[in-house]
Amino acid sequence: MENSQTISVVINTYNAERFLRRVLESVKNFDEIVVCDMESTDRTLDIARQYGCRITTFPKANYHCAEPARQHALDFARGPWLLVVDADELVTPQLRDYLYRRISSPDCPQGMWIPRRDRVLNQLRRVRGRDYQLRFFIKQGTTWPPYVHTMPHVQGRVERVDPRERDVEFIHLAENYVGETVEKVNRYTEGELEKKSDKQWGLGALLWRPWWRFFKSYVLARGFLDGMPGFISSVLDGFYQFVLVAKIIERRIKVRQQKSE
């Protein structure tokens, strides 16, 4: 793949058979599809092989998220441009066309934040672009930290997709029902503890961070336009921050107790 205008799609997977076929259908017209699998036990790899994906494996070990495997996946891809797609996201035809147009233009940035339209209680959000992901970038010089909810470090200029570009976006297939979201809160906050190990948060953070996250989600990001599901989702966004801060405080208390024994 020596052509400077080729794009490799990179997908990290673990037991991703639920949506994978639809995801691969949405990216089948790119130059290369790489699947970096974390030892799936379902039909994930069978589906990936049916679509001719290049497959590499990263040991799952005790990881709770895909980020530890991101760098391995990026290194395995051949293309000079990489589009990272989650195993529950669709790439719209408009997004594909937009990316190829941009890399053929002389003013193309080295990285692009792409809007993602999420679901809440299996309802597609009305407001487009409240969630942006840095998922398109040059391979050369890009690194991805191995912690949950981190974004890649791109060498060069990074821009957002213009919100006026119609349907240039990811479509998130995850239904985000309450039970699923609560399960993710526990799993993802475990993954964030190492990244935020230096934080000395206390009561102030326990009160402020959940409230501010709710306000950002419900008011600034216009979650109120999604009605009751939008309110529930915004409360759960705040709940995530409460659990994260509480776990950091809990760990600090445990360390003190161990030192005093």
Backbone torsions as a table, in degrees:
resi	resn	phi	psi	omega
1	MET	NA	75.4	-177.5
2	GLU	-90.6	-14.6	179.6
3	ASN	-64.3	126.7	-177.7
4	SER	-72.8	-5.4	-179.2
5	GLN	-113.5	35.3	175.1
6	THR	-106.9	147.5	-177.1
7	ILE	-124.3	128.1	172.4
8	SER	-100.2	129.9	173.2
9	VAL	-90.3	131.3	-178.6
10	VAL	-117.8	124.0	-178.1
11	ILE	-126.0	121.8	173.3
12	ASN	-92.1	134.5	-174.4
13	THR	-133.8	150.8	164.9
14	TYR	-154.5	112.7	-177.7
15	ASN	47.6	58.0	-171.8
16	ALA	-106.9	21.4	-174.4
17	GLU	-63.4	-22.1	-173.6
18	ARG	-57.1	-47.1	-176.4
19	PHE	-115.7	-5.7	-166.8
20	LEU	-59.9	-39.9	-178.5
21	ARG	-61.2	-42.6	178.9
22	ARG	-66.0	-38.5	178.8
23	VAL	-63.7	-46.3	-178.6
24	LEU	-66.6	-33.7	174.9
25	GLU	-61.1	-36.7	-176.0
26	SER	-75.8	-16.4	-177.2
27	VAL	-118.2	8.1	-172.2
28	LYS	-65.3	-17.3	-178.3
29	ASN	-94.9	10.0	172.2
30	PHE	-83.4	173.0	-173.8
31	ASP	-73.0	-31.6	-178.1
32	GLU	-153.6	144.6	173.4
33	ILE	-122.5	120.7	176.9
34	VAL	-108.2	129.8	173.9
35	VAL	-113.4	118.0	176.0
36	CYS	-103.7	105.8	-171.6
37	ASP	-101.9	139.9	-179.8
38	MET	-103.1	57.5	173.6
39	GLU	60.9	55.2	178.0
40	SER	-63.5	149.9	177.8
41	THR	-113.6	3.1	178.6
42	ASP	-104.7	-151.1	-175.2
43	ARG	-93.7	18.0	-178.5
44	THR	-53.7	-51.0	-176.4
45	LEU	-68.7	-34.6	176.5
46	ASP	-60.9	-43.6	179.7
47	ILE	-66.2	-42.8	-179.9
48	ALA	-61.1	-40.1	179.5
49	ARG	-66.7	-36.3	178.9
50	GLN	-60.5	-28.8	-178.9
51	TYR	-97.1	8.6	176.4
52	GLY	69.3	27.3	-179.7
53	CYS	-71.2	148.3	167.5
54	ARG	-82.1	127.0	-171.2
55	ILE	-115.7	134.9	171.5
56	THR	-132.9	156.5	-175.7
57	THR	-117.7	139.5	174.4
58	PHE	-124.9	127.4	-177.3
59	PRO	-58.8	131.9	-178.5
60	LYS	-71.0	-41.0	-177.7
61	ALA	50.7	-130.9	180.0
62	ASN	-108.0	21.7	-177.8
63	TYR	-70.6	143.6	-180.0
64	HIS	-103.7	-1.1	-175.7
65	CYS	-150.1	174.9	-176.8
66	ALA	-86.2	-16.7	-172.1
67	GLU	-56.1	-38.6	178.0
68	PRO	-59.4	-23.6	-179.1
69	ALA	-95.4	-4.3	-174.7
70	ARG	-61.8	-48.5	-176.0
71	GLN	-63.0	-39.8	177.3
72	HIS	-58.8	-42.3	-179.7
73	ALA	-66.1	-43.0	180.0
74	LEU	-63.1	-40.6	-179.6
75	ASP	-66.6	-30.5	-177.5
76	PHE	-75.2	-28.4	-177.9
77	ALA	-67.9	150.7	-175.8
78	ARG	-98.1	-27.5	-172.5
79	GLY	-71.0	153.5	176.2
80	PRO	-74.3	-22.1	176.3
81	TRP	-115.6	137.3	-176.9
82	LEU	-123.2	135.7	173.5
83	LEU	-118.5	113.1	-178.7
84	VAL	-92.2	123.1	-176.8
85	VAL	-124.2	130.0	174.8
86	ASP	-72.2	159.3	-175.7
87	ALA	-74.7	4.2	174.7
88	ASP	-129.5	31.9	179.7
89	GLU	-127.0	140.9	174.3
90	LEU	-102.1	144.5	172.7
91	VAL	-100.8	119.9	-179.6
92	THR	-70.6	152.0	174.7
93	PRO	-56.8	-34.5	179.5
94	GLN	-65.0	-37.5	177.8
95	LEU	-66.6	-44.2	178.4
96	ARG	-58.0	-49.9	-178.7
97	ASP	-61.3	-39.4	-179.2
98	TYR	-62.4	-44.3	-177.8
99	LEU	-64.4	-42.3	179.2
100	TYR	-67.5	-34.1	175.7
101	ARG	-65.0	-42.0	-176.0
102	ARG	-67.2	-41.3	-177.1
103	ILE	-73.4	-13.7	176.9
104	SER	-91.4	-2.9	-179.6
105	SER	-99.2	147.4	-176.0
106	PRO	-68.0	-20.4	-177.5
107	ASP	-99.5	19.5	-177.7
108	CYS	-66.2	131.9	177.0
109	PRO	-73.3	170.7	179.9
110	GLN	-85.7	-11.1	177.7
111	GLY	-153.4	153.0	-178.7
112	MET	-138.9	131.3	171.3
113	TRP	-82.3	127.4	-175.6
114	ILE	-112.9	131.4	178.0
115	PRO	-68.7	144.8	177.2
116	ARG	-125.2	127.3	177.4
117	ARG	-92.7	115.1	-175.2
118	ASP	-92.6	169.0	171.7
119	ARG	-114.0	149.5	172.0
120	VAL	-137.9	127.5	-173.1
121	LEU	51.6	38.1	180.0
122	ASN	62.1	24.1	175.3
123	GLN	-111.7	123.0	179.5
124	LEU	-65.5	128.9	-176.7
125	ARG	-61.9	142.6	179.7
126	ARG	-74.9	-34.7	-175.4
127	VAL	-88.1	119.6	179.1
128	ARG	-86.6	142.8	171.6
129	GLY	85.5	12.5	177.0
130	ARG	-75.8	-16.7	-177.6
131	ASP	-125.5	110.5	178.3
132	TYR	-108.8	140.7	-179.3
133	GLN	-125.8	131.8	175.4
134	LEU	-83.7	91.0	-171.9
135	ARG	-124.6	-2.2	179.6
136	PHE	-125.0	126.9	-173.8
137	PHE	-167.3	165.9	173.1
138	ILE	-71.5	146.8	178.8
139	LYS	-72.7	-42.1	-175.0
140	GLN	-61.8	121.7	175.7
141	GLY	84.7	-6.1	-177.7
142	THR	-85.6	133.8	176.1
143	THR	-128.2	153.4	-178.4
144	TRP	-127.0	115.7	179.2
145	PRO	-61.2	146.2	-174.2
146	PRO	-85.8	34.6	-178.0
147	TYR	-119.8	149.2	-177.4
148	VAL	-60.2	144.0	177.3
149	HIS	60.7	31.4	172.3
150	THR	-100.9	160.9	177.3
151	MET	-116.4	157.7	-178.9
152	PRO	-67.6	154.0	173.4
153	HIS	-96.7	110.7	-175.0
154	VAL	-102.5	132.3	177.4
155	GLN	-84.4	105.8	179.3
156	GLY	129.5	-169.1	-175.7
157	ARG	-77.2	137.2	-180.0
158	VAL	-125.0	135.1	-179.6
159	GLU	-132.1	163.6	172.1
160	ARG	-93.7	146.0	170.5
161	VAL	-60.9	133.4	179.3
162	ASP	-59.5	122.8	-178.8
163	PRO	-61.3	-14.2	178.1
164	ARG	-80.5	-9.1	177.5
165	GLU	-75.0	112.2	-172.8
166	ARG	-71.3	127.1	174.3
167	ASP	63.8	16.1	174.4
168	VAL	-86.8	91.5	-169.8
169	GLU	-166.8	166.2	164.4
170	PHE	-88.1	148.5	170.3
171	ILE	-112.6	116.5	-178.4
172	HIS	-83.1	122.8	-176.2
173	LEU	-87.7	-18.5	-178.2
174	ALA	-58.5	129.9	-175.9
175	GLU	-71.0	-28.9	-179.9
176	ASN	56.4	48.3	170.1
177	TYR	-69.0	163.0	-173.6
178	VAL	-58.4	-48.1	-178.7
179	GLY	-59.4	-43.0	178.7
180	GLU	-64.7	-40.9	-179.0
181	THR	-65.6	-41.8	179.5
182	VAL	-63.4	-39.9	177.7
183	GLU	-62.4	-41.6	179.2
184	LYS	-67.0	-36.1	178.8
185	VAL	-57.5	-46.9	-179.4
186	ASN	-65.5	-42.6	-176.7
187	ARG	-70.3	-46.5	-176.1
188	TYR	-71.8	-35.3	178.1
189	THR	-66.5	-31.8	174.1
190	GLU	-60.8	-40.9	179.9
191	GLY	-68.9	-24.7	-178.2
192	GLU	-85.0	-14.0	-174.9
193	LEU	-60.1	-42.0	-179.4
194	GLU	-67.3	-41.1	-179.3
195	LYS	-62.3	-33.2	-176.0
196	LYS	-109.8	29.0	-176.2
197	SER	-63.6	-21.0	-177.9
198	ASP	-89.8	-2.7	-177.5
199	LYS	-73.6	136.5	177.7
200	GLN	-109.5	45.2	-176.7
201	TRP	-66.2	148.1	178.3
202	GLY	-138.2	-145.7	-176.4
203	LEU	-61.2	-38.8	-179.7
204	GLY	-58.4	-47.5	179.0
205	ALA	-67.0	-33.7	-179.7
206	LEU	-65.7	-29.6	178.5
207	LEU	-90.2	-42.7	-171.4
208	TRP	-77.1	-48.6	-171.7
209	ARG	-62.2	-43.4	177.1
210	PRO	-63.3	-41.4	-179.6
211	TRP	-64.0	-46.1	-178.0
212	TRP	-64.2	-39.0	179.6
213	ARG	-66.7	-38.5	175.7
214	PHE	-62.7	-44.8	-179.0
215	PHE	-61.7	-44.4	178.7
216	LYS	-60.5	-43.0	-176.5
217	SER	-72.8	-44.7	-172.3
218	TYR	-84.0	-37.1	-175.6
219	VAL	-101.8	-60.9	-175.1
220	LEU	-64.7	-40.0	178.9
221	ALA	-91.0	6.9	174.2
222	ARG	59.4	39.0	175.6
223	GLY	-62.9	-21.1	-179.7
224	PHE	-62.7	-22.2	178.6
225	LEU	-69.6	-15.6	179.4
226	ASP	-92.0	10.4	175.7
227	GLY	67.6	-145.7	-178.9
228	MET	-60.0	-43.0	176.1
229	PRO	-58.2	-36.4	178.2
230	GLY	-65.9	-38.6	177.6
231	PHE	-65.5	-46.4	179.9
232	ILE	-60.5	-44.1	179.9
233	SER	-62.3	-40.1	-179.0
234	SER	-67.5	-39.2	175.9
235	VAL	-61.9	-41.9	179.4
236	LEU	-66.8	-32.2	174.1
237	ASP	-61.7	-42.8	176.8
238	GLY	-67.2	-37.3	178.4
239	PHE	-60.6	-37.7	177.8
240	TYR	-56.4	-46.6	-179.3
241	GLN	-66.2	-36.5	178.2
242	PHE	-62.4	-46.3	-179.2
243	VAL	-64.1	-42.4	-179.2
244	LEU	-61.1	-49.7	-179.4
245	VAL	-64.0	-41.5	-179.9
246	ALA	-60.9	-39.7	179.6
247	LYS	-67.8	-36.7	177.9
248	ILE	-66.0	-42.4	176.6
249	ILE	-63.7	-43.7	179.6
250	GLU	-58.4	-43.6	-179.5
251	ARG	-64.9	-38.8	178.7
252	ARG	-63.7	-39.8	178.4
253	ILE	-64.6	-41.2	179.5
254	LYS	-61.6	-41.8	179.2
255	VAL	-62.0	-42.7	178.8
256	ARG	-63.0	-41.2	179.2
257	GLN	-63.8	-40.2	179.4
258	GLN	-66.0	-36.7	179.7
259	LYS	-70.1	-29.4	-177.7
260	SER	-83.6	-12.2	-178.2
261	GLU	-77.9	NA	NA
